[in-house]
Amino acid sequence: MNYQKEEIKQGITTHQIHTENFKTNLYAIFLAIPLEKKTVTLDALIGAVLRRGTKEFQTQEAISKELEGMYGASFNCGIEKTGDNHILKFYLETLSEEFLPEPEKLNEKCLSILFDIAFNPLTINGSFKPEYVEGEKKNLKQIIESKIDNKAKYAYDRCIEEMYKNEPYGLYKFGYIEDIDSITPEKLYKHYQNLLAECKIDIFCSGRLDEKETIKRIKEDKNIQKLQERNPKYVINNEVTENKGKVEENTVEESMQVTQGKLVLGLDIQNMGENSRFIASVYNAILGGGANSKLFQNVREKQSLAYTAGSSYLRTKNSIFIRCGIEIKNYQKALDTIKQQLKDMENGEFSEEDLENAKRLIVASVDAITEEQDTEITYYYGQELADRFISIEDYKKHILEATKEQVTELAKTVQINTIYFLKD
């Protein structure tokens, strides 16, 4: 296997993916903490402030200049919601050392600057630089305000918000405008210090690596040595942790200036079997995973009720989301047709050809994981957070073993939780 991991301190784990498919090496740091309403906006702001400057490179310009001198290395950071965790993500990509015109310790430089950005921020009088905090507060407001611009994404986020109301997963990953004004540089820096002391830290290295040298450099880095061991505060989410009871079907309608209606259905999967995620993946692919799926064929092609129609399986919450862009007048007919597809799945009304097409679709997507470094890192990090490791080859094997009977049995445990409709 080309993947190995090692816990270098309690709560701090390194992951190395040796691959010769690329001429670049990709390094990443993930800081995971539980999603909470009182801290979600602070979390979203921290990454933006950290990228503005470190004690060694005090401006974005200084960081950019340093990266340019490293054969055009590129840096990026962001915030994600994975299950009930909020994840601060830092990426740095550079040319692999064997392609350099002359020998140079480029990997060591990359790790050093990445750790510097995440763990050694510029501070003034024991807090973040006020100018940087104020600038990023304005940027964050704009990001939150602009979430209504993409109506399809907005409808999806709103369905999640309603389906997981008063639960961590219902929180918006960028936080809330009403919480921004009260954030001071001192308050933000104190939260950063608490986060750094308690979060789960994962360090990924992907590329043409000397594994022993890489782990040595990580352990010797001054910023890593400063980090304390911890009992990391994060949430394990997988298909056997999401215990769901029966719920009343909840319908939410919202009006906005739109020319096309956005219909989103959130489905709960009651099956919590050991390998249910593979069965659920196949179920989802048959239902709405591609051009051969029941939703695409029946809602879009045959009845012309939707411009787009598909579904996605969210393993971390053991849920499926159906998303359709429809003529507003077709709402009821489209909804009835979707419900009929769910009933047909429950009754086993799909063919062996449907089953095989679904498996091929999933296997093709799994094969594509190793074609992008960040996708492969995301795969292994998802395994880490779910605390249920499986290799890519074994994943495909489980998919191919799924039977029609298993998919039908799982279909009987699927129920509609929330129907969200964005109309004019």
Summary of the structure (lengths in Angstrom):
residues: 424
radius of gyration: 23.1
end to end distance: 52.7
largest distance: 67.6
contacts: 1424
relative contact order: 0.16
helix: 47%
strand: 24%
